[in-house]
Amino acid sequence: MKRLIYLSSFLLIASITVSSCKKSSSNNSIVGNWEITSLHEVQVDSTTTPFTVTKTDTTTVHGHTIVISFFADNSLQEYDYSTSPATIESVGSYLVRGDSLTLFNGSTPTSTGQTVKFSVSGNALSIFINQNSPGSSITATENFNRL
């Protein structure tokens, strides 16, 4: 009976140790291929009187069907499937910290990335953009489905 208790205790401690040593990767939820399903964007130009407000609701980005691939090595590629064959629109890298996604041009993260908020729910990815610069602002929500 004592052997059974010791064995059970050993297995319990071993399973806790192994599970606590697993590498945690917050990128896992975003890794994969994502096709844009909708874009809602509001641009405000405050350099005009009255302000110019432009609203966009579409399922494409400037008429293009876009797929973004996030890879486990923190690289990404954006494809345009409006043409045949599909073309690579951009190559970059990304970092995930909680619900913040920082996107970088090029393969190496630099200090000048664009940080946006994001959420993944099942096979749906939403990216929330809020950019302000002197004279203008852009607020956008991009929705994607996992392929």
Buried (B, 14 or more C-beta within 10 A) or exposed (E): EEEEEEEEEEEEEEEEEEEEEEEEEEBEBBBBBBBBBBBEBBBBEEEEEEEEEEEEEEEBBEEBBBBBBBBEEBBBBBBBBBEEEEEEBEEBBBBBEEEEBBBBEEEEBEEEBEEBBBEBEEEEBBBBBEEEEEEBBBBBBBBBBBE
